[in-house]
Amino acid sequence: MKKLIIVLLIITITLAVRFAYVQLVFQHSFGPLSVLFLSILGCLSLLLSITLAFYETRRREAIAKMWLMIIPFFITYVIVDLVSSYFLIQTLSPLSTADQYRGHKLVPNTRFAIKTREYNYVQTVNNLGLRGRNIEIKKALDHYRILMLGDSFTMGKGVADDKTFSALLEQSLNAKNNTVDKKTIEVLNAGVDSYSPILSFFQLTKDLRPLKPDLVVLNLDMSDLLQDTAYRKNATYGATGEIIGIDGRSRELLRQKIRHWIDRNLYITRLILFYLAKTFSRQTDITVENVVERITPALLEHTLAEDTVDRTEQWQNIFDSTLKIKTYCDGSGMKFLLTVYPWGHQVNDKEWVPGKFAGWLPESAVVSDKSIEIIQKFSVRNNIALLNLFPAFRSYNGTSRLYFRHDMHFTPAGHKLMAQELEQYIRATYFKK
């Protein structure tokens, strides 16, 4: 028995040291799961050390009783956590898998029920890994194909398949007899949760190039500034220094698999990790773990008047990614359109409340349009067609919210407004008679 304790102690300490080394050397940070895992290993090492120290003393029986209390407690905790998760866990995101070039992607041919306190719907992912119905890869001669690139706002997190702005745009363009050469309009939704332009570039050039769209629309999001820089830190570079991919498989570590399993199956543990994440969200390193996998105020600081960070490199990164898409479209005979839309806090004081104060923004935050001006100047400088949706969202006077109260995404009304503005611009710009 004593030899077993020694073996367990060596294994536990080895695991803790190796895990800490990987986090420091390769991940460069300690996330909430890392802290929880190291705490468990630390406590276990301490208990095993105490057991070994008193194994041949008169306190041996007391140590045995300690273990008889700890083990049933742990088993009870796991059972209670699993049972509570059955009733309390809300499904938050669709199935995704790691990808060699674009980090992660939606799993084709899946239907996934997503449920929170604000929405309940089923998301369909088609044969090509795009949201919506199955489509033929080869474009019909009498079809005009529009491809929407973007993140979860474009994907339509929070609304049903036929209520995303891509689906609504397709419906409205085909509802009126005012199309290009009487062609049927297809609007394909290639939005993926947590995407930024560099991932959309590889999505377009590696997986979606056979679709040969007539128009490619990149929907730029306020989170993209930091996230594009974070993804580039995981990039693979060619001999000439050019980015050749963002290999998400390198991040498909045991830690990620454990976290995904916990998020879907352990309610109490997930709650503990949430509060640990709030404690560690002040980390300043721009990594995927910090600015993609966590709620962090840093993601939106560039939209605030008090922001004084030098973001030259960040803007260079996101504009380089955007230009890559533009250059590819130009060389392939495709039209390219860039859109930029606001988050709720950039529209008015009533949208996205109380969600924006739940770890995203301080209540004293003052909005600045500096980022929008930078994007506009970039578009003019590079002859890029830009649809700025800020005026439309700010002048909206409807009775329905444009953003969910807690979740940051568009409500059905937000998607409807996006679709209306896109339709008006696309008709006037590309469908001229």
N, C-alpha and C positions, 0 to 999 in steps of 0.2 A: 504493500500500500504506500509505503514511504517513497519507493522508487517511482510509483505512478504520480505522486504529488510533485516530485522533482521534475519529472518529464513535462507535466502540465505547466509548471511554473516556467520552465525553459521555453516552451512553445508560446506561452502568453507574452513573455517579455520579448521574445524574438519578433512576434507579430507586431507588438506595439512599436518597437524600434524601427522595423522595416516600414511600417505604415507611416510613421512620422517622417522617415527619410524620404519616402516617395512624395509626401505632401509638400515637404520643404524644397526638395531639389527639382521635382518635375511639375508639381501643381502650383508651387509658390504661394500657397495660402492654406488656411484651415477653415473649412466650411462647417456648418452645424452638424452634419453627419460625421465629419472627421472628429469633431470635439466629443460628440456622444460616444463614438466608437472607442476613442482613446480613453475616455473616462471609464467605460465599461472594462476595458483591458487593464487599466490602472487599478481599479477596485478589485478585479479578479486576481491580479498579481499580488496585491496587498493581502488579500484573504488567504491565498495559497502560501505566501511567505509566513503569515501568522500561524497557519496550520502546521507548516514544516517546523517552525521554531518551537512550538509547544507540543509537537507530536509525541515525544517521549517523556513528557512531564505529567504532573497530576492534573493539569488543565486540559488534558486530552479529551475528556468527556464533555467539558464545556465547549470546546471547539467543535466536537461532533454535533452537539445540540445547535450550535450556531448554523452549521450547514443544513441541519434538518429544518431550520426556520427559513433560510435563504432560498433553498431549492423550491419548496412549495410556494413561497411568495413569488418567485420568478414565473413558475408555471401558471399560477393564478393570474398574474399580470398579463401574460401572453393570451390566456383564454379570454379575459375580460376585454382586452384590446381588440381581439379578433371579433368577438361578439358585438362590441360597440361599433366597430367599423361597418358591420353589416347594416346597421340601422342609421348611422350618422355620416359615413363617407359619401361625398358627392363627387361624381366623376367630372373631372375638369378639362381633360384634353384627349384628343384622338390618339390612336396607335401610330407610333412613328418608329423608324429604324435607322441605324447608323448608315451613312453613305460615304463612299471613298472620296468624292469630289465636293459635295455640298453639305457636309456635316451630318445632316439628318433629313429624312424625307417621310412623307406619309406612306402608309402601307397600302398598296393597290388592292382593289376589290374587297374593301372592308366597309362595314356599317357599324357605327359606334354611337351609343347613347351617351349624351353629355348632360349632366344634371347639376344645377346649383340652386341656391335660393332665389336666383333671378331669372333663370331660364332652364328649359327642359326640351331637348330636341335630339334628333338623330342626324349624324353627319355621314354622308355617303362619299366614299373615295372610289373613283372609277378605275378602269383598267389601266390607265396611264399614271395613276397616283395623283390625279387632280380631283378637286371637289366637284361633285355633280354626277350627271349621267355618263354612261360609257360613250366614247366617241371613236370614230374612225381616224386612224393616223393620217391617211392620205386625204387631203382637203378636196372636196368636190368642186368641180369647175364653177358651179353656180353658187358657191359660198364665199363670203367675205369673213375671214377669221381674225378675231381680236384676242390677244393673249394678255391676261392680267397677272402681273408679278407683284409680290409683296409678302407681308407677314400675316399675323392672325387677324388683323383688321380686314385685309383682302380675303383671306380664307373664310371669314365670316363667323368668327367665334361668338356664339350667343344667339345665332338665328338659324333657321332651317335652310335646307339646300336651296329652295326656290325664293328665299328672302335675302340672299346676299346681293350686294350691289352689282356683281357680275351677272347674276341670273336676272335681276330686274332690268338691267341695261339691255340684255339680249331680248327680253320680252318686249320692252318699249320700242327698240329699234325695228323689230319685226312686226310690231303692231300697226305701224304707219307705212303707207305705200310710198316711201321716200328713200329707198335704199340705193346702193351703188349698182347701176346696171341691172336693177331688179334682182339682185342676189340675196340669198338668205344669210342673215348675220349670225355668226357663231361667236359667243363670248366665253372663253375658257378660263376657268378660275384656277390659277397655279399658285395661289397664296398658301404659305406654310407657316405654321406657328413659329415665332421667334426668328424669322428670316431677316436678312439685311441684303443690300444690293450685291455684295460679293457672292453670297450663296445663290441669289437669283441669277447671277451671271452664269455660274456653272450649271444651274438647273436648265437654263435656256440652251446653252451651248453643248451640254453633254447628253441631256435626256429629251429635250423638247424640240430640238432642231428639225426632226422629221415632220413636225406639225406645219411648218412653213406659214406662220401667221402673216397677215397683211399689215397688222398694226400691233406693236408691242407697247403695253402701258406699264411703267414702273411706278408703283404707288409708294412714295417715300414717306417713312414714318419717323416721328420724333425720337424713337428709341434707336433708330439706325445709326446715329452718329457714334455712339459708344460701342454698340454691338458689332458694327463693321470692323472697328479697330480690334475688338476682342477676338473675333473670328480669324482675323489676319495673323494673330499671334500663333494660331495653330496651323498655319498654312504650310504647304509643301512648295518649295521653289525649284525652278528649273535651272539649268546651267547658266542661262542669261540673266537670272535674277527675277524672272517672271513667275507670278503665282500660277501654279498648275492644279491646285485643288486644296480643299479644306477637308482633310480626312477625319471624319467623325468617329471612325472605328477606333482611333487611338484614345478616344474619351469613353468608349464603351467598356469601362473598367468595372470590376466587381462593385466598386463604390456606387457607380451610377445604377447598376442593376439592383443593388440593395435598396437605394433610395426610391427607385420607381416602384419596387415591391411594397415598401413601407407606405408610400403615398396612396396606394390602392387598397392596402389591407390592414393597416394599423392606425386607427384614429388617434389614440392617446399619444403614441410615439410621434406621429406626424405633427401633433400639436406642440410637443416638446421641441421638435426640430424647427417649427415656425418661430417660436420665441427665441431660440438660439440664433436663428437667421437674423432676427431683428437686432440682436446684440452685435453680430458680426457684419452687418450691412454697411458699416462705416469704413470698411476696407477700401482703400483708394486704388488698388491695382485694377486695371481694366482687363479682366479675364472673363471667359465665358461663364465661369462659375459665379463671378460677382455681378455681371451686368446682364446676363441672360437667364440664369437659373434662380436668381433672387429678386425680391422686391428691394429696390435701392433708390434713394433720392438722387444719387449721382446720375442716373439715367436721364433725368429731365432738367438738370441744373442749367443746361445751356439755353433753356427756354425762359429763364428768369432774369430779371433786371440785376440782381445781385451777383450774377456769375462773373468772375474775373479770371477764370482759367484760360490759359493760352491753348486754344483748340486748333491751331494751325494744322498740325499733323493729322488730327481726327478728320477735319474737313478735307484735307488732301486725300485721305484714304477713301472716304465715301464718294468723293467726286471721281476718283480714279475708277472705282467700281462702276459708277453710273456711266462714265465715258466708255468703259469696256463694253457695256450693253449697247450703248449708242453706236459705237464703231462696228460691232458685230451686226446690228440691224442694218446699218448703211451698206455694209458689204454684202448683205444677203437680200437686198431689195425690200426691206421691211421699213415701214414708218415707225418712228419712235416718239412716244409721249411720256413726259415726266409729270406726275401729279404730286402735290404736297397737301396734306390735310392736318387739321389740329387735333390734339387731345382735348378732353373736356375742359381742363383748367385754362386753356387758351381761347375758349369760346366765351364763357361768362362765369360768374360766381355760383351759378345754380347747377351747372352740369357736373356729373361725376362726383356728387357729394352723397355720402361721406367718404367714398372710396379713395379720393385723392389725398386724404389726410391719414390714411392707414399705412403709413410707412413710405409714401411716395413724395409728399410735399409738406413743408411747414405751413401752418395756417397764415403766416405773415408773408408768404411768397407773393411777389409782384411779377406779372408776366411781361416779357420783352419780345419784340418781333425781330430782334437782331438776326436770329437764325434764318428767318424767312427772307430777310433782305440778302443774306449771304447766298442762299439758294437761288434767288432771283438773279443776282448778278452773275453767278456761275452759269445759269441757263442762257442768259444773253451773250455772255462771253464765248460760249461754245455752240451757239446757234441751236439750242435744244428747245423744242416746244414744251412749254410749261403751263399746266393748269393749276393755279393757286386757288384752293378751295376754302381758304380762311374767310374771305368776305361772305361767301354763301352761308357758311355755318354761323358766322357772327350776326348775320342779318335775319336768320331764321326766326319766325314768329309763330310757329305752330304750337299746339298744346301738348304734344308728346315729347318726352325727353329724347335727345339725340344719343345719349350715352347712358349705360346702366348706372345705377346708384353706387354700387360697390365695385363691380367689374369696370375696367376702363374702356371696353369695346363699344362699338356702335350698337344701338338698339335697332329694331326694324325701321324706325323713323330716320335714323342716321344713315342706314343703307339706302333708303329711298331717296334721301337728299343727295347722297353721293351719285346714285344712278341718274338722277335728273340732271345734275350738273355735267356729268360725263356725256350724257346723251346730247345735251345742248352744244357742248364744245365739239364733240366728234361729228355731229351733223354739219355744223358750220364750217369745220376745218377739212374734213375728209370726204364728206358726202355731198359736196357742192354739185349742183346740176349745171 
